[in-house]
Amino acid sequence: MLSSWLTSRRIWTTNQPSTTEWVDPAVEERPAEWQDIAKVNDIVLDDSGQVVGYVADIGGFLGIGAKKVLLGVDAIHLVAVGNDTFFATNYTKAELEALPDFDEKTVRK
């Protein structure tokens, strides 16, 4: 998998709170109550090359005015439905918007 493929994936919320345990859905189509909420903008690795989390752009329009937050590897899950592959999360829109802004000064570029 190329990082450029991952960083173009959309993130959908299941509209469940983050305290809800993730259960890998066995669905043939994306549930109607799920909402397109964000896009993976970047991937954060630790010094050993392990994925720490994903920087997500929440809100905004065409990248303008979007809030950048860091979602840990347990916060989003890769889901495939037919030919569509995307991330899903059990964070609500309000929970995602309440996360602290991601500070790029805290990582090596």
URFENKA-V627827 format. One record per residue. N is the residue number from 0. SS is DSSP state (alpha for helix, beta for strand, coil for the rest). D_CENTER is the distance of its C-alpha to the mean C-alpha in Angstrom with 2 decimals. Layout:
n:N ss:SS d_center:D_CENTER
n:N ss:SS d_center:D_CENTER
This chain:
n:0 ss:coil d_center:16.59
n:1 ss:coil d_center:16.49
n:2 ss:alpha d_center:13.89
n:3 ss:alpha d_center:14.50
n:4 ss:alpha d_center:13.49
n:5 ss:alpha d_center:10.09
n:6 ss:coil d_center:9.60
n:7 ss:coil d_center:10.62
n:8 ss:coil d_center:8.20
n:9 ss:beta d_center:7.11
n:10 ss:beta d_center:4.59
n:11 ss:beta d_center:7.48
n:12 ss:beta d_center:8.72
n:13 ss:coil d_center:11.72
n:14 ss:coil d_center:13.39
n:15 ss:coil d_center:14.36
n:16 ss:coil d_center:14.49
n:17 ss:coil d_center:12.67
n:18 ss:coil d_center:16.15
n:19 ss:coil d_center:16.12
n:20 ss:coil d_center:16.20
n:21 ss:coil d_center:13.81
n:22 ss:coil d_center:16.17
n:23 ss:coil d_center:15.33
n:24 ss:coil d_center:16.41
n:25 ss:coil d_center:19.38
n:26 ss:coil d_center:19.17
n:27 ss:coil d_center:20.84
n:28 ss:coil d_center:18.98
n:29 ss:coil d_center:15.87
n:30 ss:coil d_center:17.17
n:31 ss:coil d_center:18.40
n:32 ss:coil d_center:17.00
n:33 ss:coil d_center:13.32
n:34 ss:beta d_center:12.14
n:35 ss:beta d_center:10.15
n:36 ss:beta d_center:8.45
n:37 ss:beta d_center:6.46
n:38 ss:beta d_center:6.33
n:39 ss:beta d_center:5.57
n:40 ss:beta d_center:8.87
n:41 ss:beta d_center:10.00
n:42 ss:beta d_center:10.30
n:43 ss:beta d_center:12.40
n:44 ss:beta d_center:15.26
n:45 ss:coil d_center:18.10
n:46 ss:coil d_center:21.72
n:47 ss:coil d_center:22.09
n:48 ss:coil d_center:19.30
n:49 ss:coil d_center:16.99
n:50 ss:beta d_center:13.21
n:51 ss:beta d_center:12.64
n:52 ss:beta d_center:8.96
n:53 ss:beta d_center:6.50
n:54 ss:beta d_center:7.44
n:55 ss:beta d_center:5.56
n:56 ss:beta d_center:8.38
n:57 ss:beta d_center:9.03
n:58 ss:coil d_center:12.31
n:59 ss:coil d_center:15.08
n:60 ss:beta d_center:16.84
n:61 ss:coil d_center:16.68
n:62 ss:coil d_center:14.94
n:63 ss:beta d_center:17.76
n:64 ss:coil d_center:17.30
n:65 ss:coil d_center:13.52
n:66 ss:beta d_center:12.51
n:67 ss:beta d_center:10.67
n:68 ss:beta d_center:9.16
n:69 ss:beta d_center:8.53
n:70 ss:beta d_center:6.32
n:71 ss:beta d_center:8.74
n:72 ss:coil d_center:9.01
n:73 ss:coil d_center:10.08
n:74 ss:coil d_center:7.32
n:75 ss:beta d_center:5.16
n:76 ss:beta d_center:7.77
n:77 ss:beta d_center:9.04
n:78 ss:beta d_center:11.35
n:79 ss:beta d_center:14.36
n:80 ss:beta d_center:16.54
n:81 ss:coil d_center:19.60
n:82 ss:coil d_center:18.92
n:83 ss:beta d_center:15.42
n:84 ss:beta d_center:12.46
n:85 ss:beta d_center:8.86
n:86 ss:beta d_center:5.84
n:87 ss:beta d_center:6.74
n:88 ss:beta d_center:6.72
n:89 ss:coil d_center:10.07
n:90 ss:coil d_center:9.45
n:91 ss:coil d_center:11.62
n:92 ss:alpha d_center:11.56
n:93 ss:alpha d_center:14.21
n:94 ss:alpha d_center:12.55
n:95 ss:alpha d_center:9.54
n:96 ss:alpha d_center:12.38
n:97 ss:alpha d_center:14.49
n:98 ss:coil d_center:12.51
n:99 ss:coil d_center:14.56
n:100 ss:coil d_center:14.20
n:101 ss:coil d_center:13.23
n:102 ss:coil d_center:16.68
n:103 ss:alpha d_center:17.04
n:104 ss:alpha d_center:20.53
n:105 ss:alpha d_center:19.36
n:106 ss:coil d_center:18.49
n:107 ss:coil d_center:20.81
n:108 ss:coil d_center:20.55
